[in-house]
Amino acid sequence: MPIEKSEYIWLNGKFVPWDEAKTHVLDHGIHYGTGVFEGIRAYETVNGNSAIFRLEEHVERLFRSAKALRMTIPYDKEKVKEIIAETVRKNKLKECYIRPLAWYGYKELGLRAQGLPVNFMVAVWKWESYLGKEGVRAKISTWMRNNPNSFPNEAKVTGGYVNAVLASEEARSAGYDEAIMLDHMGFAAEGPGENLFIVEDQRLSTPPLSASILQGITRDTVMILARDLGYEVREANITRNRLYNADEAFFTGTAAEIPTPIYEVDDRKIGNGETGPITKKIQSEYSAVIRGKKQKYKHWLTYLYKK
């Protein structure tokens, strides 16, 4: 989806105008995909204040991802959280998508990354839901998720998303809205940028972390909310046939926002081909939580302005 420019990007210690946020063409991260990032959202809440959703967990994952690359982010976690909040405030946005990114910079090229400088930036902009539809048609991709012994799939490493781009482009060029990728064992893993859930007999299932998936924060949110609503939630391997015969299926992810129903997979209707009742309940609960309507989950909200 197109990016709507904001005024400022935080880059290596200062705010710079959007169009002046530059890096060197010989940065290691450009050539070898050695960067880590997060996708976060801020929402306007019912009290008129804006809040970043699950900022703590996103920053924790950013640092875990950096560890996979033996990268030291040049700021501690508390400072990164401050930078993210201040970037939203600086751009005067009530709601936005937030992209922090750390990457190995310019010094030398080669497959070694030791001793390289680390660049850090935070950009924010208005961005609608990534999938942009009430429900989507998906295709099982011919591109398999990276084997966990060849790539740390639980880390948001920039280079790993080439795998996701290949799957997404394949599905869209074939007339579908999104791909579903299988893991190295042939089980359903996730979408290119989304985690996957199915509903069978009032029970939710989602692939386990061993299925080469990202440890999604929206995934975790949905698991907690569903259990609090009284549903059983299991982490289990999902065969292609189970997916085809599920009562409901949906994607979750920060970019996708509210859980997005999957209406078809490989031209087979999921359930009745509409948004199912359990998906609707979870969508409603999720929407209430991010808008600050649920006191129980207020610890997930980092408010941007003092009231």
Buried (B, 14 or more C-beta within 10 A) or exposed (E): EEEEEBEBBBBBEEBBEBEEBEBEEEBBBBBBBBBBBBBBBBBBBEEEBBBBBBBBBBBBBBBBBBBBBEBEBBBEEEEBBEBBBBBBBBBEBBBBBBBBBBBBBBEEEEEEBEEBEBBBBBBBBBBEBBBEEEBBBBBBBEBBBBEBEEBBBBBBBBBBBEBBEBBBBBBEEEEBBBBBBBBBEEBBBBBBBBBBBBBBEEBBBBBBBBBBBBBBBBBBBBBBBBEEBEBEBEBBBBEBEBBBEBBBBBBBBBBBBBBBBBBBBEEEEBBEBBBBEBBBBBBEBBBBBBBBBBEEBEEBBBBBEEE
